[in-house]
Amino acid sequence: MRQSGIKAGLAAIAAAFTLSACDASILLWPWVEREETETAERPPPPPPPLEPIDPLVPVDAEPPPLTPNPNANSGAPEDGTPFIDAPENPLVPISDANPPVDPNTGQPVVIPPPSENSGPNPGEADAGAPTTPAPTTPGSGPSPDPAPDPGSPPPAPRPSFFFHTAGSLEPSSGTGATDQMVFAPDMAFPIKDAPSFPQSQVYRFGGGVKGGDQCDPRNFTAPWRDNYCEKRGTSSTTPWCPVGGVHLGQDIRVGTPEGCNAERRTKAADRQRYAVVAVEDGVISNVGSYSVNVRSGGRIYRYLHLNMAKLSVKTGDTVKKGDVIGYVSNDFGGTPTTLHLHFEIKMNTAEHGWAYVPPYSSLLAAYQRRESNPGALVADGDTQIGVASTGGGQDGR
């Protein structure tokens, strides 16, 4: 056993000499030799930065680019979707030939157009508010600073917008759906902060049936009008409309006459005046040539005519309620249309499966929340609800 131990020791000494002959630095002080070699080859380290740097963000990082759709506005000319340029047709009736009437007082309601300098919401200034003074508590004295009555309710806020009932369409534009159900009770309004006027884009000024100027100030003083079920030259049908060939969403005019004219003069790909937002948390389920879909549970919200060159989203993106997804424009694949947002709600209903439901009441409730103002109902007056006799309108949205 003693001899085997001696042999093992001699073998270990021989192996050590062999390794040292191959690479003495590995056997002895590898960290010393390696550090010296790399120090000689490596330049001196840079001085510490003057400001903290996030290691996850490159120093020269720029804001993330917008996400244009490669098939955006397919079929349109290079300078974007054209506008309609037709003379106003006096034979086509329009709802605000006379001022709308307050159903409570029977008095005409005069609505001044919003101003481009009045702030982001019409409720922040006098735009969209009636010219009559706010009501006062009966019996209040002439004192300039009367003491409030703790037993009386607070005075109602002045309305920042006016609206007709659901299903009340422009004269001779079709038979509306009378279902006033709020199908999306928690959604945000799809326009971020600009004054908004849901109304027909075909049977009002600038439209394919009425003709005239889309930036006509009367378009920006008219009370809200439902145009779901509006007669169009399409084959669309829905259980909520009495006839086929109808409009399945709500058109929303946005902004002011000044803003409308400015956008009309702006190159189509550069329009970013009026932001459009996701109305609920969801996923961008589809981006078409002139449409964006946001899917949220059992609902699909569909936006049409955005500036497809300046989208902030792409298919598969996750969005939160209020996130900007794009900007109002008139992209429609080359088919003439006005500057507006077409908005749809498609739901998986128990009675009819997936169907486009009336969006007007949901939009009204969302705008009331956005404005922190209930608005004011106006009387439908002598509005005639009947199928249009002037043609089917644009085959548009």
RODO-2510 file (C-alpha; in nm, 4 decimals, decimal comma):
residues 397
     n   res          X          Y          Z
     1     m     0,0000     0,0000     0,0000
     2     r     0,2904     0,2299     0,0768
     3     q     0,4325     0,1777    -0,2686
     4     s     0,0973     0,2564    -0,4353
     5     g     0,0769     0,5832    -0,2404
     6     i     0,4225     0,6836    -0,3549
     7     k     0,3272     0,6048    -0,7141
     8     a     0,0123     0,8166    -0,6897
     9     g     0,2104     1,1103    -0,5580
    10     l     0,4666     1,0868    -0,8358
    11     a     0,1837     1,0742    -1,0942
    12     a     0,0259     1,3931    -0,9544
    13     i     0,3603     1,5806    -0,9685
    14     a     0,4110     1,4689    -1,3291
    15     a     0,0623     1,5856    -1,4280
    16     a     0,1232     1,9260    -1,2718
    17     f     0,4425     1,9763    -1,4683
    18     t     0,2615     1,8712    -1,7884
    19     l    -0,0204     2,1308    -1,7370
    20     s     0,2285     2,4026    -1,6536
    21     a     0,4148     2,3296    -1,9737
    22     c     0,0889     2,3716    -2,1740
    23     d    -0,0446     2,6875    -2,0060
    24     a     0,1180     2,8003    -1,6837
    25     s    -0,1305     3,0873    -1,6582
    26     i    -0,4232     2,8462    -1,6188
    27     l    -0,2496     2,6426    -1,3513
    28     l    -0,1063     2,9297    -1,1476
    29     w    -0,2755     3,2770    -1,1581
    30     p    -0,5217     3,2813    -1,4441
    31     w    -0,7081     3,5896    -1,3123
    32     v    -0,3903     3,7947    -1,3005
    33     e    -0,2693     3,7047    -1,6470
    34     r    -0,6141     3,7476    -1,8083
    35     e    -0,6806     4,0835    -1,6418
    36     e    -0,3527     4,2247    -1,7510
    37     t    -0,4008     4,1131    -2,1105
    38     e    -0,7578     4,2560    -2,1404
    39     t    -0,6606     4,5813    -1,9704
    40     a    -0,3900     4,6366    -2,2224
    41     e    -0,6294     4,5831    -2,5153
    42     r    -0,9395     4,7661    -2,3791
    43     p    -0,9729     5,1478    -2,3973
    44     p    -1,0289     5,3353    -2,0727
    45     p    -1,3920     5,3439    -1,9522
    46     p    -1,6005     5,6559    -2,0401
    47     p    -1,6653     5,9133    -1,7702
    48     p    -1,9887     5,8705    -1,5719
    49     p    -2,2962     6,0413    -1,7271
    50     l    -2,4074     6,3750    -1,5884
    51     e    -2,7710     6,2563    -1,5728
    52     p    -2,9090     5,9146    -1,4793
    53     i    -2,9686     5,6878    -1,7774
    54     d    -3,2335     5,4193    -1,7938
    55     p    -3,0451     5,1106    -1,9202
    56     l    -3,3628     4,9874    -2,0917
    57     v    -3,3999     5,3008    -2,3076
    58     p    -3,1350     5,3822    -2,5708
    59     v    -2,9705     5,7198    -2,5332
    60     d    -3,0797     5,8297    -2,8796
    61     a    -3,4331     5,6900    -2,8488
    62     e    -3,7113     5,8791    -3,0264
    63     p    -4,0848     5,8670    -2,9526
    64     p    -4,2364     5,5488    -3,0940
    65     p    -4,3646     5,6042    -3,4474
    66     l    -4,7311     5,5876    -3,5333
    67     t    -4,8470     5,2665    -3,6974
    68     p    -4,9804     5,3248    -4,0478
    69     n    -5,1691     5,0403    -4,2061
    70     p    -4,9983     4,9335    -4,5299
    71     n    -5,3417     4,8846    -4,6888
    72     a    -5,4827     5,2102    -4,5493
    73     n    -5,7469     5,3847    -4,7576
    74     s    -5,6997     5,1343    -5,0350
    75     g    -5,8187     5,2700    -5,3668
    76     a    -5,7972     5,6363    -5,2707
    77     p    -5,5848     5,8862    -5,4681
    78     e    -5,2506     5,9881    -5,3254
    79     d    -5,3879     6,3055    -5,1689
    80     g    -5,6589     6,1132    -4,9809
    81     t    -6,0308     6,0493    -5,0097
    82     p    -6,2026     6,3294    -5,2049
    83     f    -6,4811     6,5481    -5,0692
    84     i    -6,8283     6,5898    -5,2110
    85     d    -6,8689     6,9149    -5,4034
    86     a    -7,2366     6,9507    -5,4965
    87     p    -7,4755     7,2457    -5,4793
    88     e    -7,7256     7,2484    -5,1959
    89     n    -8,0537     7,0858    -5,2938
    90     p    -8,3419     7,3029    -5,1618
    91     l    -8,5942     7,0228    -5,2216
    92     v    -8,4367     6,8047    -4,9522
    93     p    -8,5945     6,8973    -4,6170
    94     i    -8,3734     6,9488    -4,3141
    95     s    -8,4644     6,9403    -3,9483
    96     d    -8,3279     7,2767    -3,8362
    97     a    -8,4859     7,5013    -4,0954
    98     n    -8,6462     7,6500    -3,7847
    99     p    -8,4786     7,6646    -3,4411
   100     p    -8,5441     7,3561    -3,2256
   101     v    -8,8048     7,3861    -2,9529
   102     d    -8,7650     7,3228    -2,5815
   103     p    -9,0333     7,0594    -2,5044
   104     n    -9,0830     7,1969    -2,1511
   105     t    -9,1378     7,5628    -2,2384
   106     g    -9,2363     7,5443    -2,6049
   107     q    -8,9863     7,8206    -2,6773
   108     p    -8,7253     7,8083    -2,9549
   109     v    -8,3756     7,7110    -2,8449
   110     v    -8,0960     7,9150    -3,0035
   111     i    -7,7670     7,7259    -3,0036
   112     p    -7,4531     7,9277    -3,0895
   113     p    -7,1847     7,7377    -3,2793
   114     p    -6,8858     7,6223    -3,0750
   115     s    -6,5685     7,8259    -3,0970
   116     e    -6,2257     7,6900    -3,1773
   117     n    -6,0950     7,9024    -2,8868
   118     s    -6,3500     7,7953    -2,6281
   119     g    -6,1510     7,5106    -2,4723
   120     p    -6,1552     7,1367    -2,5318
   121     n    -6,5177     7,0880    -2,4260
   122     p    -6,8143     7,3019    -2,5242
   123     g    -6,9237     7,3003    -2,1623
   124     e    -6,6117     7,4923    -2,0603
   125     a    -6,7364     7,8077    -2,2316
   126     d    -7,0632     7,9424    -2,3666
   127     a    -7,0397     7,7354    -2,6838
   128     g    -7,3332     7,5009    -2,7130
   129     a    -7,5220     7,6707    -2,4284
   130     p    -7,8569     7,8463    -2,4671
   131     t    -7,8653     8,2224    -2,4799
   132     t    -8,1417     8,2445    -2,2165
   133     p    -8,0268     8,3006    -1,8572
   134     a    -8,0083     8,0090    -1,6169
   135     p    -8,3254     7,9497    -1,4178
   136     t    -8,3479     8,0980    -1,0695
   137     t    -8,5252     7,9667    -0,7623
   138     p    -8,8826     8,1032    -0,7489
   139     g    -8,9276     8,3657    -0,4794
   140     s    -8,5633     8,4575    -0,4541
   141     g    -8,5112     8,8191    -0,3535
   142     p    -8,3157     9,0865    -0,5364
   143     s    -8,0216     9,0501    -0,3011
   144     p    -7,6962     9,0168    -0,4993
   145     d    -7,5845     8,7386    -0,2680
   146     p    -7,8912     8,5497    -0,1431
   147     a    -7,8391     8,2815     0,1148
   148     p    -7,8937     7,9326    -0,0332
   149     d    -8,1941     7,7398     0,0867
   150     p    -8,0607     7,4140     0,2362
   151     g    -8,3929     7,2466     0,1675
   152     s    -8,4056     7,3159    -0,2070
   153     p    -8,2229     7,1084    -0,4680
   154     p    -7,9237     7,2673    -0,6404
   155     p    -8,0055     7,4434    -0,9687
   156     a    -7,9692     7,2321    -1,2807
   157     p    -7,6525     7,3019    -1,4805
   158     r    -7,6889     7,4852    -1,8079
   159     p    -7,6943     7,2299    -2,0898
   160     s    -7,3752     7,2077    -2,2902
   161     f    -7,5489     7,0256    -2,5778
   162     f    -7,8965     6,9440    -2,7114
   163     f    -8,0402     6,6207    -2,8474
   164     h    -8,3417     6,4571    -3,0056
   165     t    -8,4802     6,1227    -2,8892
   166     a    -8,3449     5,7932    -3,0207
   167     g    -8,5075     5,6924    -3,3473
   168     s    -8,5820     6,0503    -3,4565
   169     l    -8,4107     6,0786    -3,7934
   170     e    -8,3708     6,3659    -4,0373
   171     p    -8,6858     6,4334    -4,2400
   172     s    -8,7376     6,1874    -4,5254
   173     s    -8,4222     5,9948    -4,4377
   174     g    -8,5833     5,6750    -4,3128
   175     t    -8,7641     5,5091    -4,0251
   176     g    -8,5575     5,4986    -3,7082
   177     a    -8,5214     5,2321    -3,4413
   178     t    -8,7133     5,3260    -3,1289
   179     d    -8,5114     5,1016    -2,8960
   180     q    -8,3508     5,3397    -2,6452
   181     m    -8,1570     5,0713    -2,4590
   182     v    -7,8036     5,1643    -2,3522
   183     f    -7,6224     4,8606    -2,4906
   184     a    -7,2772     4,9729    -2,3664
   185     p    -7,3426     5,1391    -2,0280
   186     d    -6,9793     5,1866    -1,9237
   187     m    -6,8133     5,2947    -2,2453
   188     a    -6,6285     5,6228    -2,2937
   189     f    -6,7281     5,8644    -2,5672
   190     p    -6,5144     5,7908    -2,8771
   191     i    -6,4086     6,1544    -2,9319
   192     k    -6,1487     6,2509    -2,6723
   193     d    -6,2462     6,6098    -2,5926
   194     a    -6,3771     6,8040    -2,8937
   195     p    -6,7374     6,9233    -2,9366
   196     s    -6,9322     6,6461    -3,1080
   197     f    -7,2540     6,6407    -3,3100
   198     p    -7,4009     6,3020    -3,3980
   199     q    -7,5995     6,3626    -3,7178
   200     s    -7,6517     6,2430    -4,0725
   201     q    -7,3624     6,2903    -4,3112
   202     v    -7,5811     6,2265    -4,6179
   203     y    -7,9049     6,4153    -4,5514
   204     r    -7,7420     6,7263    -4,4019
   205     f    -7,5251     7,0015    -4,5492
   206     g    -7,2308     6,8604    -4,7413
   207     g    -7,3873     6,5169    -4,7836
   208     g    -7,4546     6,3280    -5,1028
   209     v    -7,8318     6,3875    -5,0896
   210     k    -7,8544     6,7380    -4,9406
   211     g    -7,5402     6,8828    -5,0991
   212     g    -7,3899     7,2114    -4,9875
   213     d    -7,0936     7,2804    -4,7610
   214     q    -6,9951     7,0247    -4,4966
   215     c    -6,8432     7,3054    -4,2851
   216     d    -7,1719     7,4996    -4,2842
   217     p    -7,2126     7,6483    -3,9318
   218     r    -7,5634     7,5023    -3,9175
   219     n    -7,4061     7,1584    -3,8926
   220     f    -7,2443     7,2708    -3,5676
   221     t    -7,5562     7,4157    -3,4061
   222     a    -7,7982     7,1338    -3,4811
   223     p    -7,9079     6,9159    -3,1887
   224     w    -7,7979     6,5550    -3,1900
   225     r    -7,9800     6,3296    -3,4381
   226     d    -7,9888     5,9510    -3,4495
   227     n    -7,9096     5,8115    -3,7964
   228     y    -7,9096     5,4368    -3,7272
   229     c    -8,1547     5,2798    -3,9793
   230     e    -8,1085     5,5795    -4,2118
   231     k    -8,1945     5,4823    -4,5678
   232     r    -7,8790     5,4108    -4,7687
   233     g    -7,7958     5,2419    -5,0957
   234     t    -7,6687     4,9251    -4,9254
   235     s    -7,7954     4,5717    -4,8627
   236     s    -7,7393     4,5940    -4,4849
   237     t    -8,0134     4,4614    -4,2571
   238     t    -8,0614     4,4423    -3,8817
   239     p    -8,3443     4,3235    -3,6557
   240     w    -8,3754     4,6755    -3,5113
   241     c    -8,4622     4,8446    -3,8416
   242     p    -8,7992     4,7969    -4,0151
   243     v    -8,6482     4,7843    -4,3638
   244     g    -8,3218     4,6776    -4,5262
   245     g    -8,0605     4,8854    -4,7026
   246     v    -7,9868     5,0933    -4,3947
   247     h    -7,7084     5,2629    -4,2003
   248     l    -7,5893     5,0413    -3,9136
   249     g    -7,3938     5,2936    -3,7070
   250     q    -7,3929     5,6529    -3,5898
   251     d    -7,2186     5,9330    -3,7779
   252     i    -7,0521     6,1930    -3,5562
   253     r    -6,9460     6,5347    -3,6816
   254     v    -6,6614     6,6741    -3,4715
   255     g    -6,5200     7,0135    -3,3813
   256     t    -6,6156     7,3562    -3,5108
   257     p    -6,6737     7,5275    -3,8455
   258     e    -6,3234     7,6772    -3,8183
   259     g    -6,1708     7,3380    -3,7461
   260     c    -6,3640     7,1786    -4,0300
   261     n    -6,2299     7,4295    -4,2792
   262     a    -5,8768     7,3931    -4,1434
   263     e    -5,8895     7,0136    -4,1735
   264     r    -6,0300     7,0355    -4,5235
   265     r    -5,7263     7,2433    -4,6244
   266     t    -5,4843     7,0037    -4,4520
   267     k    -5,3223     6,7198    -4,6422
   268     a    -5,5185     6,4020    -4,5668
   269     a    -5,2224     6,2190    -4,4139
   270     d    -5,1517     6,5081    -4,1739
   271     r    -5,4933     6,5487    -4,0091
   272     q    -5,4529     6,5153    -3,6313
   273     r    -5,6815     6,7867    -3,4927
   274     y    -5,9479     6,5655    -3,3313
   275     a    -5,8363     6,2581    -3,1353
   276     v    -6,0390     5,9362    -3,1279
   277     v    -6,0101     5,7012    -2,8283
   278     a    -6,0861     5,3441    -2,7298
   279     v    -6,4239     5,3377    -2,5568
   280     e    -6,3384     5,0319    -2,3445
   281     d    -6,0397     4,8197    -2,2476
   282     g    -5,9853     4,5689    -2,5248
   283     v    -5,7798     4,4406    -2,8158
   284     i    -5,7429     4,5820    -3,1660
   285     s    -5,9009     4,2847    -3,3400
   286     n    -5,8788     4,4186    -3,6948
   287     v    -5,7418     4,7093    -3,8970
   288     g    -5,8939     4,7351    -4,2422
   289     s    -5,8363     4,9751    -4,5273
   290     y    -6,0501     5,2413    -4,3561
   291     s    -6,1688     5,0792    -4,0306
   292     v    -6,0420     4,9882    -3,6841
   293     n    -6,2099     4,7315    -3,4557
   294     v    -6,1751     4,7248    -3,0762
   295     r    -6,2999     4,4005    -2,9234
   296     s    -6,4001     4,4054    -2,5578
   297     g    -6,5690     4,0932    -2,4241
   298     g    -6,8998     4,0406    -2,6024
   299     r    -6,8805     4,3693    -2,7949
   300     i    -6,6912     4,4896    -3,1008
   301     y    -6,6606     4,8657    -3,1482
   302     r    -6,5958     4,9647    -3,5089
   303     y    -6,4489     5,3017    -3,6107
   304     l    -6,4513     5,4202    -3,9724
   305     h    -6,2908     5,7094    -4,1641
   306     l    -5,9951     5,7731    -3,9316
   307     n    -5,6710     5,9112    -4,0755
   308     m    -5,5272     5,5696    -4,1578
   309     a    -5,1805     5,7170    -4,2095
   310     k    -5,1655     5,8298    -3,8462
   311     l    -5,3081     5,5363    -3,6544
   312     s    -5,1634     5,4831    -3,3072
   313     v    -5,2479     5,1107    -3,3033
   314     k    -5,2131     4,7931    -3,5062
   315     t    -5,3901     4,4596    -3,5066
   316     g    -5,3235     4,2672    -3,1847
   317     d    -5,2473     4,5713    -2,9681
   318     t    -5,4050     4,5933    -2,6238
   319     v    -5,5715     4,9254    -2,5434
   320     k    -5,7171     5,0826    -2,2303
   321     k    -6,0299     5,2943    -2,2180
   322     g    -5,9356     5,6473    -2,3245
   323     d    -5,6223     5,5503    -2,5201
   324     v    -5,5872     5,7450    -2,8450
   325     i    -5,6192     5,5131    -3,1437
   326     g    -5,6277     5,7703    -3,4239
   327     y    -5,7748     6,0937    -3,5589
   328     v    -6,0908     6,2026    -3,7366
   329     s    -6,0628     6,2252    -4,1142
   330     n    -6,2576     6,1017    -4,4178
   331     d    -6,0608     5,7985    -4,5396
   332     f    -6,3022     5,5769    -4,7306
   333     g    -6,0975     5,4038    -4,9976
   334     g    -6,1592     5,6767    -5,2532
   335     t    -6,5377     5,7024    -5,2061
   336     p    -6,6272     6,0656    -5,1325
   337     t    -6,7414     6,1347    -4,7789
   338     t    -6,7301     6,4109    -4,5195
   339     l    -6,4997     6,4654    -4,2235
   340     h    -6,6614     6,2563    -3,9494
   341     l    -6,6406     5,9433    -3,7372
   342     h    -6,8705     5,6528    -3,8141
   343     f    -6,9164     5,4455    -3,4960
   344     e    -7,0745     5,1003    -3,4601
   345     i    -7,1450     4,8585    -3,1769
   346     k    -7,1669     4,4896    -3,2656
   347     m    -7,2866     4,2605    -2,9871
   348     n    -7,3354     3,8914    -2,9291
   349     t    -7,7042     3,9056    -2,8363
   350     a    -7,9186     3,6243    -2,6996
   351     e    -8,1971     3,6868    -2,9517
   352     h    -8,0065     3,7513    -3,2741
   353     g    -7,6453     3,6378    -3,2211
   354     w    -7,3841     3,8855    -3,3430
   355     a    -7,5661     4,1965    -3,4629
   356     y    -7,5117     4,5708    -3,5014
   357     v    -7,7178     4,7310    -3,2247
   358     p    -7,8406     5,0927    -3,2049
   359     p    -7,5514     5,3005    -3,0602
   360     y    -7,7268     5,6370    -3,0105
   361     s    -7,8372     5,5941    -2,6469
   362     s    -7,4974     5,4562    -2,5438
   363     l    -7,3234     5,7524    -2,7070
   364     l    -7,5608     5,9957    -2,5376
   365     a    -7,4914     5,8488    -2,1919
   366     a    -7,1163     5,8494    -2,2576
   367     y    -7,1197     6,2144    -2,3692
   368     q    -7,3184     6,3138    -2,0611
   369     r    -7,0448     6,1564    -1,8493
   370     r    -6,7684     6,3200    -2,0521
   371     e    -6,9277     6,6620    -2,0205
   372     s    -7,0489     6,6111    -1,6624
   373     n    -7,3660     6,7600    -1,8040
   374     p    -7,7031     6,5999    -1,8905
   375     g    -7,7653     6,8189    -2,1934
   376     a    -8,1207     6,9085    -2,2890
   377     l    -8,3854     6,7270    -2,4894
   378     v    -8,5468     6,9238    -2,7708
   379     a    -8,8845     6,8550    -2,9273
   380     d    -8,8914     6,6563    -3,2495
   381     g    -9,1375     6,9103    -3,3913
   382     d    -9,2795     6,8355    -3,7325
   383     t    -9,0005     6,5987    -3,8292
   384     q    -9,1400     6,3475    -4,0753
   385     i    -9,0287     5,9915    -4,0238
   386     g    -9,0554     5,8199    -4,3578
   387     v    -8,8500     5,6527    -4,6267
   388     a    -8,6557     5,9029    -4,8337
   389     s    -8,8014     5,9847    -5,1709
   390     t    -8,4871     6,1570    -5,2976
   391     g    -8,2830     5,8439    -5,3533
   392     g    -8,0946     5,5955    -5,1439
   393     g    -7,8097     5,8245    -5,0491
   394     q    -7,4424     5,7372    -5,0644
   395     d    -7,3444     5,3766    -5,0503
   396     g    -7,1360     5,4915    -4,7573
   397     r    -7,1042     5,4969    -4,3858
***
